[in-house]
């Protein structure tokens, strides 16, 4: 399977997870899930601007941003027992995204060297 496609699916799932997490699975204690989405969605949507230059570049930006979401997922799983499941799903999606990006870069380097 194409690593760029896997990365795109993981990116989309990470965006969908934010909606599910803050509006349904484990809403914030203050009950304002929309405010939480206001802070968590823009960094994930910002790389959409890089799609016009190619999926590889957009995934590079998402991979960098996913490092912060990985840290967020680890902390949330540790601190908030009610949010443990969505937090661990967030961690797994970040690992999948970063792994797909690394797999893609490895193949890119190999094809570039032979060309």
GROMACS elastic network, one bead per residue, 0.5 to 0.9 nm:
[ bonds ]
;  ai    aj funct       b0    kb
    1     4     6  0.88082   500
    1     5     6  0.76045   500
    1     6     6  0.75576   500
    2     5     6  0.53094   500
    2     6     6  0.64967   500
    2     7     6  0.87999   500
    2   100     6  0.87447   500
    2   104     6  0.80600   500
    3     7     6  0.60795   500
    3     8     6  0.85150   500
    3    99     6  0.85982   500
    3   101     6  0.68933   500
    3   102     6  0.86686   500
    3   103     6  0.63234   500
    3   104     6  0.54017   500
    4     7     6  0.50063   500
    4     8     6  0.61092   500
    4     9     6  0.86246   500
    4    55     6  0.70763   500
    4    56     6  0.68297   500
    4    59     6  0.76769   500
    4   100     6  0.66784   500
    4   101     6  0.70294   500
    4   103     6  0.87608   500
    4   104     6  0.64229   500
    5     9     6  0.61785   500
    5    10     6  0.85710   500
    5    55     6  0.89666   500
    5   100     6  0.85375   500
    6     9     6  0.51452   500
    6    10     6  0.61536   500
    6    11     6  0.85437   500
    6    96     6  0.78630   500
    6    97     6  0.73050   500
    6   100     6  0.62699   500
    6   101     6  0.88562   500
    7    10     6  0.50548   500
    7    11     6  0.60487   500
    7    12     6  0.85804   500
    7    59     6  0.68352   500
    7    63     6  0.88253   500
    7    96     6  0.71311   500
    7    98     6  0.76334   500
    7    99     6  0.81948   500
    7   100     6  0.53335   500
    7   101     6  0.65175   500
    8    11     6  0.50023   500
    8    12     6  0.61520   500
    8    13     6  0.85172   500
    8    55     6  0.81182   500
    8    59     6  0.73161   500
    8    97     6  0.78242   500
    9    12     6  0.50865   500
    9    13     6  0.60475   500
    9    14     6  0.85067   500
    9    97     6  0.84154   500
   10    14     6  0.60466   500
   10    15     6  0.86732   500
   10    93     6  0.56551   500
   10    94     6  0.74538   500
   10    96     6  0.65668   500
   10    97     6  0.55155   500
   10   100     6  0.88929   500
   11    14     6  0.50720   500
   11    15     6  0.64053   500
   11    16     6  0.87408   500
   11    44     6  0.79260   500
   11    59     6  0.81451   500
   11    62     6  0.73599   500
   11    63     6  0.89005   500
   11    66     6  0.88097   500
   11    93     6  0.77023   500
   11    94     6  0.81804   500
   11    97     6  0.67050   500
   12    15     6  0.51597   500
   12    16     6  0.62381   500
   12    17     6  0.85260   500
   13    17     6  0.59006   500
   13    18     6  0.86733   500
   13    90     6  0.89718   500
   13    93     6  0.73917   500
   14    18     6  0.65041   500
   14    44     6  0.81449   500
   14    89     6  0.87218   500
   14    90     6  0.65970   500
   14    93     6  0.63909   500
   14    94     6  0.77130   500
   15    18     6  0.53858   500
   15    19     6  0.70480   500
   15    40     6  0.88889   500
   15    41     6  0.68814   500
   15    44     6  0.67121   500
   15    45     6  0.79840   500
   16    19     6  0.53690   500
   16    20     6  0.63894   500
   16    21     6  0.85924   500
   17    21     6  0.57527   500
   17    22     6  0.84353   500
   17    86     6  0.74215   500
   17    89     6  0.82066   500
   17    90     6  0.73306   500
   18    21     6  0.51500   500
   18    22     6  0.61225   500
   18    23     6  0.81746   500
   18    36     6  0.88481   500
   18    37     6  0.68891   500
   18    40     6  0.71047   500
   18    41     6  0.71357   500
   18    86     6  0.87994   500
   18    90     6  0.86880   500
   19    22     6  0.56303   500
   19    23     6  0.57179   500
   19    24     6  0.75808   500
   19    33     6  0.84910   500
   19    34     6  0.89322   500
   19    37     6  0.70536   500
   19    41     6  0.86732   500
   20    23     6  0.55031   500
   20    24     6  0.51760   500
   20    25     6  0.58690   500
   20    26     6  0.81748   500
   20    27     6  0.88713   500
   20    86     6  0.84444   500
   21    24     6  0.57523   500
   21    26     6  0.53947   500
   21    27     6  0.65337   500
   21    33     6  0.86793   500
   21    83     6  0.78669   500
   21    86     6  0.61378   500
   21    87     6  0.84334   500
   22    25     6  0.66521   500
   22    26     6  0.58112   500
   22    28     6  0.64902   500
   22    32     6  0.83419   500
   22    34     6  0.76088   500
   22    36     6  0.66744   500
   22    37     6  0.69398   500
   23    26     6  0.71800   500
   23    27     6  0.54588   500
   23    28     6  0.84683   500
   23    31     6  0.88801   500
   23    32     6  0.84927   500
   23    33     6  0.53339   500
   23    34     6  0.75116   500
   23    37     6  0.86309   500
   24    27     6  0.61146   500
   24    33     6  0.87093   500
   25    82     6  0.86694   500
   25    83     6  0.75547   500
   25    85     6  0.87640   500
   25    86     6  0.73159   500
   26    29     6  0.86922   500
   26    82     6  0.63586   500
   26    83     6  0.54499   500
   26    84     6  0.89566   500
   26    86     6  0.78143   500
   27    30     6  0.82164   500
   27    31     6  0.61663   500
   27    32     6  0.74354   500
   27    33     6  0.57745   500
   27    36     6  0.87805   500
   27    83     6  0.85209   500
   28    31     6  0.52466   500
   28    32     6  0.62908   500
   28    33     6  0.60519   500
   28    36     6  0.75344   500
   29    32     6  0.78197   500
   30    33     6  0.82637   500
   31    34     6  0.87946   500
   32    35     6  0.55741   500
   32    36     6  0.68227   500
   33    36     6  0.50228   500
   33    37     6  0.62399   500
   33    38     6  0.86194   500
   34    37     6  0.50242   500
   34    38     6  0.61849   500
   34    39     6  0.89279   500
   35    39     6  0.67443   500
   35    40     6  0.88890   500
   36    39     6  0.54007   500
   36    40     6  0.62506   500
   36    41     6  0.85198   500
   37    41     6  0.55078   500
   37    42     6  0.82901   500
   38    41     6  0.60799   500
   38    42     6  0.69731   500
   39    42     6  0.66277   500
   39    43     6  0.80016   500
   40    43     6  0.65840   500
   40    44     6  0.73361   500
   40    69     6  0.88714   500
   41    44     6  0.53419   500
   41    45     6  0.62011   500
   41    46     6  0.86716   500
   42    45     6  0.50105   500
   42    46     6  0.58930   500
   43    46     6  0.52771   500
   43    47     6  0.76666   500
   43    62     6  0.84234   500
   43    65     6  0.69738   500
   44    47     6  0.66815   500
   44    48     6  0.82650   500
   44    62     6  0.66989   500
   44    65     6  0.71631   500
   44    66     6  0.81096   500
   45    48     6  0.56021   500
   45    49     6  0.81221   500
   45    62     6  0.87295   500
   46    49     6  0.60600   500
   46    50     6  0.79952   500
   46    61     6  0.86384   500
   46    62     6  0.84797   500
   47    50     6  0.51826   500
   47    51     6  0.69514   500
   47    57     6  0.84739   500
   47    58     6  0.52198   500
   47    59     6  0.75599   500
   47    60     6  0.86993   500
   47    61     6  0.59650   500
   47    62     6  0.61991   500
   48    51     6  0.52898   500
   48    52     6  0.80762   500
   48    58     6  0.66513   500
   49    52     6  0.66854   500
   49    53     6  0.85128   500
   49    58     6  0.77339   500
   50    53     6  0.55902   500
   50    54     6  0.68326   500
   50    55     6  0.77089   500
   50    57     6  0.64025   500
   50    59     6  0.87112   500
   50    61     6  0.81308   500
   51    55     6  0.54580   500
   51    56     6  0.82699   500
   51    57     6  0.71928   500
   51    58     6  0.53793   500
   51    59     6  0.86474   500
   52    55     6  0.79419   500
   52    58     6  0.85945   500
   53    56     6  0.83592   500
   53    57     6  0.67734   500
   53    58     6  0.77986   500
   54    57     6  0.56733   500
   54    58     6  0.65458   500
   54    59     6  0.88200   500
   55    58     6  0.50718   500
   55    59     6  0.60384   500
   55    60     6  0.85099   500
   56    59     6  0.51973   500
   56    60     6  0.62139   500
   56    61     6  0.89053   500
   56   101     6  0.80055   500
   56   104     6  0.80889   500
   56   105     6  0.86222   500
   57    61     6  0.65168   500
   57    62     6  0.87074   500
   58    61     6  0.52848   500
   58    62     6  0.62475   500
   58    63     6  0.85556   500
   59    63     6  0.58115   500
   59    64     6  0.84866   500
   59    97     6  0.81493   500
   59    98     6  0.87342   500
   59   101     6  0.67514   500
   60    63     6  0.50503   500
   60    64     6  0.63924   500
   60    65     6  0.87245   500
   60    98     6  0.86948   500
   60   101     6  0.68864   500
   61    64     6  0.51891   500
   61    65     6  0.62408   500
   61    66     6  0.84704   500
   62    66     6  0.57960   500
   62    67     6  0.87308   500
   62    97     6  0.81925   500
   62    98     6  0.86144   500
   63    67     6  0.66792   500
   63    94     6  0.77562   500
   63    97     6  0.64858   500
   63    98     6  0.54043   500
   63   101     6  0.69762   500
   64    67     6  0.56024   500
   64    68     6  0.77010   500
   64    98     6  0.83076   500
   65    68     6  0.56554   500
   65    69     6  0.69051   500
   65    70     6  0.89411   500
   66    70     6  0.59606   500
   66    71     6  0.85743   500
   66    93     6  0.88123   500
   66    94     6  0.55591   500
   66    95     6  0.84352   500
   66    97     6  0.76991   500
   66    98     6  0.75047   500
   67    71     6  0.63949   500
   67    72     6  0.86507   500
   67    94     6  0.71548   500
   67    95     6  0.88150   500
   67    98     6  0.82872   500
   68    71     6  0.51319   500
   68    72     6  0.61582   500
   68    73     6  0.86146   500
   69    73     6  0.60080   500
   69    74     6  0.85675   500
   69    90     6  0.71614   500
   69    91     6  0.73544   500
   69    94     6  0.70442   500
   70    73     6  0.51334   500
   70    74     6  0.63238   500
   70    75     6  0.87451   500
   70    87     6  0.87777   500
   70    90     6  0.67897   500
   70    92     6  0.82449   500
   70    93     6  0.85090   500
   70    94     6  0.57747   500
   70    95     6  0.76544   500
   71    74     6  0.51696   500
   71    75     6  0.62407   500
   71    76     6  0.85279   500
   71    91     6  0.78841   500
   72    75     6  0.52414   500
   72    76     6  0.59651   500
   72    77     6  0.84565   500
   72    87     6  0.77523   500
   72    90     6  0.84922   500
   72    91     6  0.82838   500
   73    76     6  0.51060   500
   73    77     6  0.59666   500
   73    78     6  0.84713   500
   73    84     6  0.83970   500
   73    86     6  0.80209   500
   73    88     6  0.61215   500
   73    89     6  0.80177   500
   73    90     6  0.56968   500
   73    91     6  0.53630   500
   74    77     6  0.52616   500
   74    78     6  0.62332   500
   74    79     6  0.86970   500
   74    84     6  0.89577   500
   74    87     6  0.68059   500
   74    88     6  0.71226   500
   74    90     6  0.86762   500
   74    91     6  0.67520   500
   75    78     6  0.51076   500
   75    79     6  0.60085   500
   75    80     6  0.81698   500
   75    87     6  0.82687   500
   76    79     6  0.52200   500
   76    80     6  0.54070   500
   76    81     6  0.79731   500
   76    83     6  0.66202   500
   76    84     6  0.67043   500
   76    86     6  0.89468   500
   76    87     6  0.58815   500
   76    88     6  0.85339   500
   77    80     6  0.58369   500
   77    81     6  0.64325   500
   77    82     6  0.84645   500
   77    83     6  0.62995   500
   77    85     6  0.73508   500
   77    86     6  0.81302   500
   77    87     6  0.52364   500
   77    88     6  0.63370   500
   78    81     6  0.70620   500
   78    84     6  0.72969   500
   78    87     6  0.89403   500
   79    83     6  0.86256   500
   79    84     6  0.83838   500
   80    83     6  0.54322   500
   80    84     6  0.63789   500
   81    84     6  0.50787   500
   81    85     6  0.83844   500
   82    85     6  0.77521   500
   82    86     6  0.89776   500
   83    86     6  0.57098   500
   83    87     6  0.59387   500
   83    88     6  0.85819   500
   84    87     6  0.50881   500
   84    88     6  0.60862   500
   84    89     6  0.85831   500
   85    88     6  0.52546   500
   85    89     6  0.62153   500
   85    90     6  0.86098   500
   86    90     6  0.60960   500
   86    91     6  0.86618   500
   87    91     6  0.63430   500
   87    92     6  0.87715   500
   88    92     6  0.62144   500
   88    93     6  0.85771   500
   89    92     6  0.50634   500
   89    93     6  0.61148   500
   89    94     6  0.85547   500
   90    93     6  0.51480   500
   90    94     6  0.61664   500
   90    95     6  0.86310   500
   91    94     6  0.51579   500
   91    95     6  0.62306   500
   91    96     6  0.86365   500
   92    95     6  0.50610   500
   92    96     6  0.61093   500
   92    97     6  0.85423   500
   93    97     6  0.60461   500
   93    98     6  0.85656   500
   94    97     6  0.50143   500
   94    98     6  0.60654   500
   94    99     6  0.83192   500
   95    98     6  0.52153   500
   95    99     6  0.58500   500
   95   100     6  0.84008   500
   96    99     6  0.50576   500
   96   100     6  0.60101   500
   96   101     6  0.85185   500
   97   100     6  0.51786   500
   97   101     6  0.62039   500
   97   102     6  0.86931   500
   98   101     6  0.50023   500
   98   102     6  0.61993   500
   98   103     6  0.85664   500
   99   102     6  0.50838   500
   99   103     6  0.60739   500
   99   104     6  0.84843   500
  100   104     6  0.59984   500
  100   105     6  0.85035   500
  101   104     6  0.50512   500
  101   105     6  0.61240   500
  101   106     6  0.86090   500
  102   105     6  0.50332   500
  102   106     6  0.61540   500
  102   107     6  0.87161   500
  103   106     6  0.51831   500
  103   107     6  0.64467   500
  103   108     6  0.86338   500
  104   107     6  0.52472   500
  104   108     6  0.60565   500
  104   109     6  0.86361   500
  105   109     6  0.60503   500
  105   110     6  0.85201   500
  106   109     6  0.52996   500
  106   110     6  0.63243   500
  106   111     6  0.88121   500
  107   110     6  0.50912   500
  107   111     6  0.62061   500
  107   112     6  0.84792   500
  108   111     6  0.53129   500
  108   112     6  0.60037   500
  108   113     6  0.85897   500
  109   112     6  0.51103   500
  109   113     6  0.61601   500
  109   114     6  0.88556   500
  110   113     6  0.53755   500
  110   114     6  0.66514   500
  110   115     6  0.89184   500
  111   114     6  0.54290   500
  111   115     6  0.62973   500
  112   115     6  0.52740   500
